[in-house]
Amino acid sequence: MAVKKVAKAAKAPASSTKKKAVKKAAPKKQKELKSGARYECGVCGLSMTVDNPCQCSDFCDIICCGEQMKPA
């Protein structure tokens, strides 16, 4: 049975292949939800007002269009 050999790609010089460490910022958590707080989607423009905030012990993320809504 015939076996194909795969040619290896030529390596670039070591100095150009090193990647710099990039520190990514952690996503910001929203403050506690309060009654009357307004939030807006940066993608579609949908806005909402909190009427009855939840009683979670942790912070809640309000997601629209796959992204966290921002205070308006």
C-alpha positions in Angstrom: 0.0 0.0 0.0 1.4 3.4 -1.0 1.9 6.0 1.8 1.9 9.7 1.0 4.4 11.9 2.8 3.3 15.3 3.9 5.8 18.1 3.3 6.6 20.2 6.4 6.1 23.9 6.2 9.3 26.0 6.5 9.6 27.5 10.0 9.8 31.3 10.4 12.6 32.8 12.4 12.1 32.4 16.2 11.8 36.2 16.8 8.7 36.6 14.6 6.9 33.6 16.1 7.0 34.7 19.7 3.6 36.0 20.9 3.4 38.8 23.3 1.3 38.1 26.4 -1.9 40.2 26.2 -3.7 40.7 29.4 -7.5 40.6 28.8 -9.7 42.7 31.0 -12.2 40.7 33.0 -15.8 41.5 32.1 -17.3 44.1 34.4 -20.1 43.0 36.7 -23.1 45.2 36.8 -24.1 46.8 40.1 -27.1 45.4 42.0 -30.4 45.8 40.2 -32.6 48.5 41.7 -36.2 49.4 41.0 -36.3 52.1 38.3 -32.9 51.3 36.8 -32.7 51.6 33.0 -30.6 49.4 30.8 -29.9 49.6 27.0 -28.6 47.1 24.5 -25.6 48.4 22.5 -26.5 46.2 19.5 -30.2 46.6 18.8 -31.0 49.6 21.0 -33.7 47.8 23.1 -34.1 49.6 26.5 -35.7 48.3 29.6 -36.6 49.5 33.1 -36.4 47.3 36.2 -39.8 47.2 37.9 -39.3 44.4 40.4 -35.6 43.5 41.0 -34.8 39.9 41.9 -33.6 39.0 45.4 -30.5 37.0 44.2 -27.6 37.0 46.5 -25.3 37.4 43.5 -25.4 40.0 40.7 -27.6 39.4 37.7 -26.5 39.9 34.1 -29.1 41.2 31.7 -28.3 39.8 28.3 -29.6 41.0 24.9 -28.2 40.1 21.4 -25.6 37.9 23.2 -24.1 40.9 25.1 -24.6 42.3 28.5 -26.9 45.3 28.6 -25.4 48.6 29.9 -26.9 51.2 32.2 -28.6 53.9 30.2 
